[in-house]
Amino acid sequence: MNVLSTVAGIAFTGTAYAMILYIAAVGLSVTMGLLGIANLAHGAFAMAGGYAAIWGLNRLGLPFGLAVVFACLAIGAVSVVMERALYSRFYARPELDQVVMSVGLLFMSVASAQYLFGPSPLSVKLPSLLTGSIPLVGTASLPVYRGFLIGFGVAIFVLLWIGIERTMLGARIRAAVDNRFMAQAVGVNTRLLFVTVFALGSMLAALGGALGADMMALTPDYALAHLVYFMIVVSVGGLGSVRGPFFAALLLGVGDTACRVLLPQLGAFFVYVALFVLLLFRPQGLFGRRT
């Protein structure tokens, strides 16, 4: 029974962690696939979303749900300005220029968070509806908060999949991913599309940072500490894909949790080995297109 409880705990904790990774990273997959820019500062938008939600809770007195909405809208507005003023100038630049620019933004965000919020970890205060636990098998239980993350993450996945695969906006995004210049030739306003997609990706990152702030406490080095996980989700899932990052996040979240619980002395060693092997045989990712 203890074994069953351990397995259930790993499965639910890992899946909840995976949903945070997915929500925060899927926007990077879409923006990199469409805009073709190596935005290593994507995690900074997730960190900013978490801090904005905490600021909304503590300073503005907003309830949890409104604080999350406030964080998403605020980061979305900032991202529109940054896309027009900065990122759009690097779309046609070499990848090295893009990496240097985004890494510079990443370190600037770390310094800004250190100055504004201090070095101590911060987390959100959850509403009473998201506290407590649901009994499972044996002695295992599922915290309501983690159950909420799982359900919300699946809902986001379904909405994104429908939005990308079944709407006119999704058709334009997929057309621009396949051939940007042909999309422009048939009348697609790629400039507006790029702004929309970049803002959507940044808002998803902010949503992941805000919702996951209780599970992944916010520190000034949040964007740096989780950058490798976001990049793994994108590279394993495949650029421009919505489904790929979902399953990649599940693989990483559950595998990482299992390794840390069962073999804490090795950390995530086996997870990284498995991911390296997967990319060795499928370098384009789980759902990426072969080139």
N, C-alpha and C positions, 0 to 999 in steps of 0.2 A: 504493500500500500504506500510505503514511503517512496518507492521508486516511481509509482504512478503519480504521486503528488509532485515529485521533482520534475517529471516529464511535463506535467500539466503547467507547472510554474514556469518552466523554461519556454514552453510553447506560447503561453499568453504574454509573458514579459517580452520575449523576443519579437512577437508579432506587433505588440504595441510600440516597441522601439523602432521596428521596421516601418510602421506607418508614419512616424515622425520623420524618419530619413526620406521616405518616399515623397511626402508633401513638400519637404524642404528642397529636395534635389530634382524633382521632375521638371520644375521650371528651368533648371540649368540644362537639362536634356533638350528641351524644346528650343530654348534660345540659342544654344550652341549649334543645334541642327539647322535652324533657320537663319540666324544671323551670321553664323560662321565665326564667332568670336570666342576666344579662349578666356572666359570670364572667371578667373580664379578668385575673384572677390565676391562670388555669389553667396558664400557663407556669411559675409558681412550683412547682407540683407536679412538673413535669418536671425542673426544676433540683434540687429536693429529692431526687428519685429518683436523679439522677446523683451528687450528693454523698453520699447514703446508701450507694450501691454502693461508692464509693471508700472511705468510712469502714469499710465491712464488709471490703473487701479489705485495707486498710492496718492498721487497728486490731484487727479481730477475726480476721484471718488466714483469712477465708473464701475458697474457690475462686470463680472468676468467676461460675459459674452460681448458686451459693448466695448470693453477694453481690447478684445481681440480684433473686432471690426475696426476700431480706431487705429490699431497698429497696422493692419493691412492697408487701409486707405492712406494713412500717412506715408508709409514706405512706398506705396504705389505712386503717390504724387511726387515724392522725391526721385523715384526711379525714372519718371518721365523727363524730369529736368536733366538728370544725369545722362540719359540716353541721347537726348538732343544736343546737350552741351559737350559731352565727352565721348561716349561710346560710339556714336555715329561717325566720328572722325577716324575710328580705328577699324571699321569694317573691311576696308580695302588694304589695310596695312599688313605687313608680315606678322606671322604668329608670334615671333619673339617680341615684337613691339607690344602686342596685345597682352602677352604674359607679363612683361615688365610693368605695363600700365596698371593691370589689375592687381598684381602683387603689391605695387605701391599703394593702391587704394586699400588693400587688405591691411597693410601695416598702419596706414593712417586711421582705419576704423578701430584697430586694436588700441592705438594711443588715445583716440577720442573716447572710447569706452572706459579706459583706465582713468582718464581725467574727469569724465562726467559722473561715473557711477562707482568708482573706486575698485580696488582689487578683490574684494570679497565676493563670493558666489551669491547670486540672487535667484530667487524662485518666486513663482506667482502663488497667491493665496487662492486656493480652489474654493468654489462655492460648495455649500452643503450637499447639493445634488450630486456632486462628483466625489464625495468622500465616502468612506465605508468600503465594504467588500461583499462580494457575492460568493457564497460557499460553493465549492466544486467537489471533486472526488477526494476522499480521505481527509487529510488536514489541509489540503490546498484550497486557496480562495483567490478570486479574481477581484482586485481593486476596481471599483466602479470607474475611476479615472482612466485606467488602462483599457477597460472595456469600451469606454467612450472613444478613446483614441483609435481602437481597432475599427469600430463602426464608422467613425467619421472618416478615417483613412480610406476605407472601402468605398464610401459614398463619394469622396473626392475622385477616386480612381474611375468610378462609373461615370460621373459627370464629365470628367476630362475625356474619357474614351468616347462618349457620345458626342461631346462638343467637337472633338477633332475628326471623328469618323463620320458624323451624321449631320453636320451643319455646313452652311455656305462658308462661314468663317474658317471652319476646319478644312474645307476643300481648298480655300485660298492659301492657308498655311501649308498644306501638303504640296500644293502646286509650287509655292515659293521654295520649299525645301528641295523639291526635285529639280527645279530649274528656275532660278530667280529671274533671269533675263527674259525667258519666255513668258513668265507670269506678268512681268511688266509690259510685254508686247501685247498681251490680250486685255490690258486695262486694269490689272490689279494694282492698287495704290500701295506699293511695297513700303513706302516711307511710313504711312499710317499703320500698316500691318506690323512693321518692325517695332514701332512705339508700343502698340497694343500688346504684342507678344512679350516684349521686354518688361512692361509693367505687370502683365499677368504672371510672368515667371518670378518677378521680385515680390509680388504680393503672396504668391504661394510659399516662397521662402520665408517671408514674414509670418505667414500663418503657421508654418511648421515650427518656427522659433517661438512664437507666442504660445501655441498649444502645448509644446513639449517642454516649456520652461520649468515645469515641476519635476519632470523626469530627467532632463538634461539641463542642470543648473547653469545659469548664465554667468560667465566670467569674461574679462576683457579679451582672453585668448580663445574664446568660443569659436570664432571663424577659422582660426588656424588649427585648433584641436580637432575639428570635425571636417576639415577640408578633404582629407584623404577618404573619408567615408562617403561624402557627397560625390567625389570623383569616381569612386568604385561603383556606386549605384549607376552613374551615368555611363561609364565605360562598359560595364557588364550588361546593362540594359539595352544600350544602343542609342546613338544620337538620333534625335527627332522622334523617338518612340515614347508612347505613354504607357503601354503594357510592359515593355522591357524593364524600366526602372522599378515598377511595382514588384515584379518577381525577383529582381536583383536585390531590392531592399529586404524582401522576405528572406532570401538566402543569407544576406549579410546579417540582418537583425537576429534571426533565430540561431544561425551558426555562431555568431559572436557571443550571444548570451549563453549558449550551450558550452562553448569553450571556457568562458570565464567562470561558469558554475562548476563544471566537471573537472576541468584542468586549469585552475587559476594560475599555476606556476608557468604555464605556456602562453597564457593570454589568448590572443586571437591568431596564434601561429598557424593553426590548421585552416582557419578561414582564409587567410591570405594565400596559403598554398593551393587551396581549392580554387580560389579565384584566378590565380596565375595559370593553373592548368586549364580552366575553362577558357580564358582569353587566348591561351596557346592554340586551342583547337577552333575557337570562334572569335577571332580578333575583332570582328565587327559587332560583337555583343550578342545577347540572346535574341533580340528582335531588330538589330541593325541590318541595314541593307548591305549586301555584298558589293564590293567595288571592283 
